[in-house]
Amino acid sequence: MKRYGQVIRVKPEKLDYYKELHANPWPCVLEMIHACHIQNYSIFLLEENTLFAYYEYTGDDYAADMARMAADPCIKAWWAETDACQESLSADPAEWWLTLPEIFHTD
């Protein structure tokens, strides 16, 4: 299992809509998250416009699972809604959410 922590900005004028989307996530999105071996997925609001996400990946081919997720029509539609609410913090245009390096963990 690998832990991921990520950050992204949410546009202030889109925050309420973003919260509404996540208060009622589409069932097909939740199904694909689980099918792609993601568990314990949480998104937190940091300050007024920064989101912090945490999840655990339990599969054995992260790239393949992320490609599967990105190709799914439901996920594409969901991301069209959520991406319009966000601004990336990553310098890499291929990385929408900025993945943070893990520096400490204990059980």
C-alpha positions, -999 to 999 in steps of 0.1 A, spaced: 0 0 0 13 35 -9 0 67 7 -6 98 -14 -10 134 -3 -19 161 -29 -28 197 -30 -46 220 -54 -63 254 -53 -100 258 -55 -113 289 -72 -131 310 -44 -161 316 -66 -164 278 -72 -159 266 -36 -196 262 -28 -202 242 -60 -172 221 -54 -184 213 -19 -219 205 -33 -204 180 -58 -185 162 -31 -214 162 -7 -232 141 -33 -206 123 -54 -218 103 -84 -220 66 -77 -201 58 -109 -172 79 -96 -171 61 -63 -172 27 -81 -143 36 -103 -122 50 -74 -126 16 -56 -121 -4 -89 -88 14 -93 -76 3 -59 -79 36 -41 -91 36 -5 -94 60 25 -97 89 0 -104 122 17 -103 158 6 -98 186 32 -102 223 29 -70 242 40 -76 279 45 -99 295 21 -89 281 -13 -65 252 -9 -75 215 -10 -55 187 5 -63 151 -6 -51 119 10 -56 84 -3 -41 50 -2 -33 29 -33 -35 -8 -28 -30 -21 -63 2 -32 -80 2 -10 -112 -6 26 -104 0 39 -139 -24 14 -154 -51 21 -128 -48 58 -133 -50 53 -171 -81 32 -166 -96 59 -144 -88 87 -169 -104 67 -198 -137 62 -180 -165 83 -194 -181 89 -160 -147 101 -146 -142 123 -176 -175 140 -170 -168 143 -132 -134 158 -139 -150 183 -163 -171 196 -134 -144 195 -108 -115 207 -129 -134 239 -137 -134 246 -100 -96 241 -96 -62 257 -103 -32 235 -103 -2 242 -81 21 219 -100 48 232 -124 43 200 -144 14 205 -168 8 167 -168 2 167 -130 -31 184 -121 -30 178 -83 5 185 -69 17 152 -53 36 158 -20 66 138 -9 59 118 22 85 126 49 70 108 80 45 80 88 39 59 118 14 31 126 
